[in-house]
Amino acid sequence: MNLCIKVLLVLAGLAFLVGTLGRFLFDGHWLGNEPVVFWRGAMGFLAFAIALILLQIRDAGR
């Protein structure tokens, strides 16, 4: 489970970095998508990672 969380965090950072570079270096279009697509993906990855962390915390208290 910890590996899954770490992978999600790395993917979120990568998606955010790609979105930021696409917006500021390539004038908004890069890899055929708007930068907002990558930023939304990054937030989705982070939300899923947070949910997994909260599940671990809840299960540890039992």
Backbone hydrogen bonds, N-H to C=O, Kabsch-Sander energy under -0.5 kcal/mol:
donor,donor_aa,acceptor,acceptor_aa,energy
5,I,1,M,-2.0
6,K,2,N,-2.3
7,V,3,L,-2.5
8,L,4,C,-2.3
9,L,5,I,-2.2
10,V,6,K,-2.2
11,L,7,V,-2.6
12,A,8,L,-2.3
13,G,9,L,-2.3
14,L,10,V,-2.5
15,A,11,L,-2.7
16,F,12,A,-2.4
17,L,13,G,-2.3
18,V,14,L,-2.6
19,G,15,A,-2.4
20,T,16,F,-2.5
21,L,17,L,-2.7
22,G,18,V,-2.5
23,R,19,G,-1.8
24,F,20,T,-2.4
25,L,21,L,-2.4
26,F,21,L,-0.9
28,G,22,G,-1.8
29,H,26,F,-1.3
30,W,28,G,-0.5
30,W,33,N,-1.6
33,N,30,W,-1.5
37,V,34,E,-1.2
38,F,34,E,-0.7
39,W,35,P,-2.0
40,R,36,V,-2.7
41,G,37,V,-1.9
42,A,38,F,-2.2
43,M,39,W,-2.1
44,G,40,R,-2.1
45,F,41,G,-2.5
46,L,42,A,-2.3
47,A,43,M,-2.4
48,F,44,G,-2.2
49,A,45,F,-2.3
50,I,46,L,-2.5
51,A,47,A,-2.2
52,L,48,F,-2.1
53,I,49,A,-2.2
54,L,50,I,-2.5
55,L,51,A,-2.0
56,Q,52,L,-1.8
57,I,53,I,-2.2
58,R,54,L,-2.5
59,D,55,L,-2.4
60,A,56,Q,-1.7
61,G,57,I,-1.0
61,G,58,R,-0.5
62,R,59,D,-0.8
